[in-house]
Amino acid sequence: MPTANRFHLHLVSDATGETLTTIANAAVVQFEGAEPVQHLWPMIRSRAQVSTVLAGIEADPGLVLFTLVDPTTRSALEEGCRKLNVSHLSAIDPVMMALREFLGSAALGRPGTQHEMNTEYFERIEAMHYTLSHDDGQQVEDLDRADIVLVGVSRSSKTPTSMYLANRGLKVANVPMVPGVDLPEELFGLKYALVVGLTTAPERLSQIRRNRLLSLKETQTSEYADEERVREELVAAKRLFAKHRWPVIDVTRKSIEETAAAILTLYQRRKGERSA
């Protein structure tokens, strides 16, 4: 049974529901102890489908959030929610209204438009392919095709950050710093790509590496996770970053999203400076 903290949350979308889920999750985390039982209802585009959704809402009453742009399906859902006496809200209405007033034109009212295979979609796919093929120092011969190049010691969040940025449509390569191994010469002659150094606290990195070794069932002591050795690697990395005047981001207390946001800020600033 729902309680003050545990409740049913119905997410009704005329597309995949990805946008609505993101909005809901971003809001829920602001309420301490909130435990939503999510019911995702994607691709709802007919009155018959709305009837199925309403049956589910009746079985598990709770808050209903929706992104339905078609007037017929939207009206059917709203009417049904009123009859069931459940709270319901369009998650995109405030933004749509603001845009309508600002642009002085009506919305298209076409479901799933954000998922059409337009130029942006194909650019994102190309970025994903590039990033995957340039992970962990691969294919350095065309590093300058990258928008961003991340450099850092092992386990400093280079790969997950690269993938997150690639999903935003940016071509990202990452190059690891390995003791005793020279970095590729191509890294030092880049004209277009933004190079960003990633660093972190030695204690945290040492622990991450120990956990990595355990996951690989490595039981022997290794310099790879030794805190003093890790500290030396990080000092060497910081010296390199300073020498080449690469911006540095400390990921110690940052999530992947926060690190990516900081990198995007650097990228946009650099892009603006070049345009000027």
TALIN-V216944 format. One record per residue. N is the residue number from 1. RES is the residue in three letters. SS is DSSP state (hx for helix, st for strand, lp for the rest). OMEGA is omega in whole degrees, 0 to 359 (999 if undefined). Layout:
# TALIN-V216944
n=N res=RES ss=SS omega=OMEGA
n=N res=RES ss=SS omega=OMEGA
This chain:
# TALIN-V216944
n=1 res=MET ss=lp omega=177
n=2 res=PRO ss=lp omega=175
n=3 res=THR ss=lp omega=179
n=4 res=ALA ss=lp omega=182
n=5 res=ASN ss=lp omega=182
n=6 res=ARG ss=st omega=185
n=7 res=PHE ss=st omega=177
n=8 res=HIS ss=st omega=180
n=9 res=LEU ss=st omega=182
n=10 res=HIS ss=st omega=181
n=11 res=LEU ss=st omega=186
n=12 res=VAL ss=st omega=185
n=13 res=SER ss=st omega=175
n=14 res=ASP ss=lp omega=176
n=15 res=ALA ss=lp omega=185
n=16 res=THR ss=lp omega=182
n=17 res=GLY ss=lp omega=182
n=18 res=GLU ss=hx omega=180
n=19 res=THR ss=hx omega=182
n=20 res=LEU ss=hx omega=179
n=21 res=THR ss=hx omega=179
n=22 res=THR ss=hx omega=179
n=23 res=ILE ss=hx omega=182
n=24 res=ALA ss=hx omega=181
n=25 res=ASN ss=hx omega=180
n=26 res=ALA ss=hx omega=180
n=27 res=ALA ss=hx omega=185
n=28 res=VAL ss=hx omega=184
n=29 res=VAL ss=lp omega=178
n=30 res=GLN ss=lp omega=182
n=31 res=PHE ss=lp omega=184
n=32 res=GLU ss=lp omega=177
n=33 res=GLY ss=lp omega=180
n=34 res=ALA ss=lp omega=182
n=35 res=GLU ss=st omega=180
n=36 res=PRO ss=st omega=170
n=37 res=VAL ss=st omega=188
n=38 res=GLN ss=st omega=173
n=39 res=HIS ss=st omega=182
n=40 res=LEU ss=st omega=179
n=41 res=TRP ss=st omega=183
n=42 res=PRO ss=lp omega=174
n=43 res=MET ss=lp omega=178
n=44 res=ILE ss=lp omega=187
n=45 res=ARG ss=lp omega=179
n=46 res=SER ss=lp omega=179
n=47 res=ARG ss=hx omega=179
n=48 res=ALA ss=hx omega=178
n=49 res=GLN ss=hx omega=178
n=50 res=VAL ss=hx omega=178
n=51 res=SER ss=hx omega=177
n=52 res=THR ss=hx omega=179
n=53 res=VAL ss=hx omega=182
n=54 res=LEU ss=hx omega=176
n=55 res=ALA ss=hx omega=178
n=56 res=GLY ss=hx omega=178
n=57 res=ILE ss=hx omega=179
n=58 res=GLU ss=hx omega=180
n=59 res=ALA ss=hx omega=181
n=60 res=ASP ss=lp omega=184
n=61 res=PRO ss=lp omega=178
n=62 res=GLY ss=st omega=179
n=63 res=LEU ss=st omega=180
n=64 res=VAL ss=st omega=173
n=65 res=LEU ss=st omega=182
n=66 res=PHE ss=st omega=171
n=67 res=THR ss=st omega=178
n=68 res=LEU ss=lp omega=182
n=69 res=VAL ss=lp omega=178
n=70 res=ASP ss=lp omega=185
n=71 res=PRO ss=hx omega=183
n=72 res=THR ss=hx omega=181
n=73 res=THR ss=hx omega=179
n=74 res=ARG ss=hx omega=181
n=75 res=SER ss=hx omega=180
n=76 res=ALA ss=hx omega=180
n=77 res=LEU ss=hx omega=181
n=78 res=GLU ss=hx omega=179
n=79 res=GLU ss=hx omega=179
n=80 res=GLY ss=hx omega=179
n=81 res=CYS ss=hx omega=178
n=82 res=ARG ss=hx omega=179
n=83 res=LYS ss=hx omega=179
n=84 res=LEU ss=hx omega=180
n=85 res=ASN ss=lp omega=177
n=86 res=VAL ss=lp omega=179
n=87 res=SER ss=lp omega=180
n=88 res=HIS ss=st omega=186
n=89 res=LEU ss=st omega=172
n=90 res=SER ss=st omega=185
n=91 res=ALA ss=lp omega=184
n=92 res=ILE ss=lp omega=182
n=93 res=ASP ss=hx omega=182
n=94 res=PRO ss=hx omega=180
n=95 res=VAL ss=hx omega=179
n=96 res=MET ss=hx omega=180
n=97 res=MET ss=hx omega=179
n=98 res=ALA ss=hx omega=179
n=99 res=LEU ss=hx omega=180
n=100 res=ARG ss=hx omega=180
n=101 res=GLU ss=hx omega=183
n=102 res=PHE ss=hx omega=184
n=103 res=LEU ss=hx omega=180
n=104 res=GLY ss=lp omega=179
n=105 res=SER ss=lp omega=181
n=106 res=ALA ss=lp omega=177
n=107 res=ALA ss=lp omega=181
n=108 res=LEU ss=lp omega=183
n=109 res=GLY ss=lp omega=182
n=110 res=ARG ss=lp omega=183
n=111 res=PRO ss=lp omega=171
n=112 res=GLY ss=lp omega=184
n=113 res=THR ss=hx omega=183
n=114 res=GLN ss=hx omega=181
n=115 res=HIS ss=hx omega=178
n=116 res=GLU ss=lp omega=182
n=117 res=MET ss=lp omega=180
n=118 res=ASN ss=lp omega=182
n=119 res=THR ss=hx omega=180
n=120 res=GLU ss=hx omega=180
n=121 res=TYR ss=hx omega=183
n=122 res=PHE ss=hx omega=175
n=123 res=GLU ss=hx omega=179
n=124 res=ARG ss=hx omega=178
n=125 res=ILE ss=hx omega=178
n=126 res=GLU ss=hx omega=179
n=127 res=ALA ss=hx omega=178
n=128 res=MET ss=hx omega=180
n=129 res=HIS ss=hx omega=180
n=130 res=TYR ss=hx omega=184
n=131 res=THR ss=hx omega=178
n=132 res=LEU ss=hx omega=183
n=133 res=SER ss=hx omega=179
n=134 res=HIS ss=lp omega=178
n=135 res=ASP ss=hx omega=173
n=136 res=ASP ss=hx omega=174
n=137 res=GLY ss=hx omega=180
n=138 res=GLN ss=lp omega=173
n=139 res=GLN ss=lp omega=183
n=140 res=VAL ss=hx omega=183
n=141 res=GLU ss=hx omega=177
n=142 res=ASP ss=hx omega=178
n=143 res=LEU ss=hx omega=185
n=144 res=ASP ss=hx omega=172
n=145 res=ARG ss=hx omega=182
n=146 res=ALA ss=lp omega=170
n=147 res=ASP ss=lp omega=183
n=148 res=ILE ss=st omega=174
n=149 res=VAL ss=st omega=179
n=150 res=LEU ss=st omega=180
n=151 res=VAL ss=st omega=178
n=152 res=GLY ss=st omega=179
n=153 res=VAL ss=st omega=181
n=154 res=SER ss=lp omega=177
n=155 res=ARG ss=lp omega=177
n=156 res=SER ss=lp omega=174
n=157 res=SER ss=lp omega=182
n=158 res=LYS ss=hx omega=185
n=159 res=THR ss=hx omega=181
n=160 res=PRO ss=hx omega=178
n=161 res=THR ss=hx omega=178
n=162 res=SER ss=hx omega=182
n=163 res=MET ss=hx omega=179
n=164 res=TYR ss=hx omega=180
n=165 res=LEU ss=hx omega=178
n=166 res=ALA ss=hx omega=178
n=167 res=ASN ss=lp omega=174
n=168 res=ARG ss=lp omega=176
n=169 res=GLY ss=lp omega=181
n=170 res=LEU ss=lp omega=176
n=171 res=LYS ss=lp omega=185
n=172 res=VAL ss=st omega=172
n=173 res=ALA ss=st omega=174
n=174 res=ASN ss=st omega=185
n=175 res=VAL ss=st omega=181
n=176 res=PRO ss=st omega=172
n=177 res=MET ss=st omega=183
n=178 res=VAL ss=lp omega=180
n=179 res=PRO ss=lp omega=178
n=180 res=GLY ss=lp omega=180
n=181 res=VAL ss=lp omega=180
n=182 res=ASP ss=lp omega=174
n=183 res=LEU ss=lp omega=182
n=184 res=PRO ss=lp omega=180
n=185 res=GLU ss=hx omega=181
n=186 res=GLU ss=hx omega=183
n=187 res=LEU ss=hx omega=187
n=188 res=PHE ss=hx omega=180
n=189 res=GLY ss=hx omega=183
n=190 res=LEU ss=lp omega=181
n=191 res=LYS ss=lp omega=188
n=192 res=TYR ss=lp omega=184
n=193 res=ALA ss=lp omega=174
n=194 res=LEU ss=st omega=178
n=195 res=VAL ss=st omega=181
n=196 res=VAL ss=st omega=177
n=197 res=GLY ss=st omega=177
n=198 res=LEU ss=st omega=178
n=199 res=THR ss=st omega=181
n=200 res=THR ss=lp omega=180
n=201 res=ALA ss=lp omega=182
n=202 res=PRO ss=hx omega=181
n=203 res=GLU ss=hx omega=181
n=204 res=ARG ss=hx omega=182
n=205 res=LEU ss=hx omega=178
n=206 res=SER ss=hx omega=179
n=207 res=GLN ss=hx omega=179
n=208 res=ILE ss=hx omega=181
n=209 res=ARG ss=hx omega=177
n=210 res=ARG ss=hx omega=178
n=211 res=ASN ss=hx omega=178
n=212 res=ARG ss=hx omega=179
n=213 res=LEU ss=hx omega=179
n=214 res=LEU ss=hx omega=180
n=215 res=SER ss=hx omega=177
n=216 res=LEU ss=lp omega=180
n=217 res=LYS ss=lp omega=175
n=218 res=GLU ss=lp omega=184
n=219 res=THR ss=lp omega=182
n=220 res=GLN ss=lp omega=178
n=221 res=THR ss=lp omega=183
n=222 res=SER ss=lp omega=176
n=223 res=GLU ss=hx omega=182
n=224 res=TYR ss=hx omega=182
n=225 res=ALA ss=hx omega=180
n=226 res=ASP ss=lp omega=188
n=227 res=GLU ss=hx omega=180
n=228 res=GLU ss=hx omega=178
n=229 res=ARG ss=hx omega=178
n=230 res=VAL ss=hx omega=180
n=231 res=ARG ss=hx omega=179
n=232 res=GLU ss=hx omega=179
n=233 res=GLU ss=hx omega=182
n=234 res=LEU ss=hx omega=177
n=235 res=VAL ss=hx omega=179
n=236 res=ALA ss=hx omega=179
n=237 res=ALA ss=hx omega=180
n=238 res=LYS ss=hx omega=178
n=239 res=ARG ss=hx omega=180
n=240 res=LEU ss=hx omega=180
n=241 res=PHE ss=hx omega=181
n=242 res=ALA ss=hx omega=181
n=243 res=LYS ss=hx omega=183
n=244 res=HIS ss=lp omega=178
n=245 res=ARG ss=lp omega=176
n=246 res=TRP ss=lp omega=175
n=247 res=PRO ss=st omega=185
n=248 res=VAL ss=st omega=176
n=249 res=ILE ss=st omega=177
n=250 res=ASP ss=st omega=185
n=251 res=VAL ss=lp omega=187
n=252 res=THR ss=lp omega=184
n=253 res=ARG ss=lp omega=182
n=254 res=LYS ss=lp omega=170
n=255 res=SER ss=lp omega=177
n=256 res=ILE ss=hx omega=181
n=257 res=GLU ss=hx omega=180
n=258 res=GLU ss=hx omega=177
n=259 res=THR ss=hx omega=180
n=260 res=ALA ss=hx omega=180
n=261 res=ALA ss=hx omega=178
n=262 res=ALA ss=hx omega=179
n=263 res=ILE ss=hx omega=179
n=264 res=LEU ss=hx omega=178
n=265 res=THR ss=hx omega=178
n=266 res=LEU ss=hx omega=182
n=267 res=TYR ss=hx omega=181
n=268 res=GLN ss=hx omega=179
n=269 res=ARG ss=hx omega=180
n=270 res=ARG ss=hx omega=179
n=271 res=LYS ss=hx omega=179
n=272 res=GLY ss=hx omega=180
n=273 res=GLU ss=hx omega=179
n=274 res=ARG ss=hx omega=179
n=275 res=SER ss=hx omega=180
n=276 res=ALA ss=lp omega=999
